[in-house]
Amino acid sequence: MKFEGIYTPIVTPFGDDGEIDWNAYADVIDWQIENGVAGIIVGGSTGEFYALSKEERIQQFNFASDRINGRVEFMAGVNDIRVDECHEISLAAVSSGANSLLVAAPPYSLPSEDELAHHVLKIAEITNLPIMLYNYPGRTGVEMGETFLDIVASNPLIAAVKESSGDYSRLPLLSQNYPSIELAVGGEEQVLEFAAWGAKSWVCATANFFPSECVQLMDTLGKQADFEKGSALMSALMPLMKALEQGGKFLQCVKLGCELQGRPGGKVRLPLLPIEGLLKEEMIGIIDNTRTSLHSILNK
């Protein structure tokens, strides 16, 4: 399986009562498809999977699969702190019609690389679906290191890795030593660097509110290899990317971006709290300026 283009880990819009707003969720899905994304990821951290019940997560899979209806790829995030729950959710993703899975290390348990490889390969065995690995030691506490990669790389279902470690040395390591595992952009501010090492896809939270712009950036870099225009677009995006990745309020800022675009996002679930005050004012200015800068480049 080849990954190319934008894969949006979509937000979960909540109503005033705190429950999932299914009409808004349908709107989120349709708008992404209308703006040219290659795939939609349901069950990612941007979708607040950790704050949803197992029943809600499975309901999301079924709803999204029906709504997507084969128009773009449907990737299911199946991660959970408990492995038995992870397996159950993975099988539910298969039953719903998911095309691929996003798999990270179970958080908090800190498995060794051998143990983590066993976990990933078991999911591949029970689902028989292509897997995009999700290496994010900042969230899971462990890295998908070379011992892990040596074990899993020979399995054809291990198709790609969303590399979110922030360690630039991982890019040549993955690109040169593990060519069977595609490299996918996993850091919002590192798209240029990933593209230079051959990444053709981007798991892009920013696409929740700038989908067309992010699609055009990834096309510019991944398909056209136009690094001059790509650099200009990334320069326009960098204040926003820095605020998202380093501001400590990633999800709240993404949902604010949706709100400013007139898109549904709603409140965040606990333990997160709404963005407010000076930080909210600063983010509004950054998002508005980014939109203006991007469009001035794209509309030339």
Secondary structure, 3 states (H helix, E strand, C coil): CCCCEEEEECCCCECCCCCECHHHHHHHHHHHHHCCCCEEEECCHHHCHHHCCHHHHHHHHHHHHHHHCCCCEEEEECCCCCHHHHHHHHHHHHHHCCCEEEEECCCCCCCCHHHHHHHHHHHHHHHCCCEEEEECHHHHCCCCCHHHHHHHCCCCCEEEEEECCCCCCHHHHHHHHCCCCEEEECCCCCHHHHHHCCCCEEECHHHHCCHHHHHHHHHHHHHCCCHHHHHHHHHHHHHHHHHHHHCCCHHHHHHHHHHHCCCCCCCCCCCCCCCCHHHHHHHHHHHHHHHHHHHHHHCC
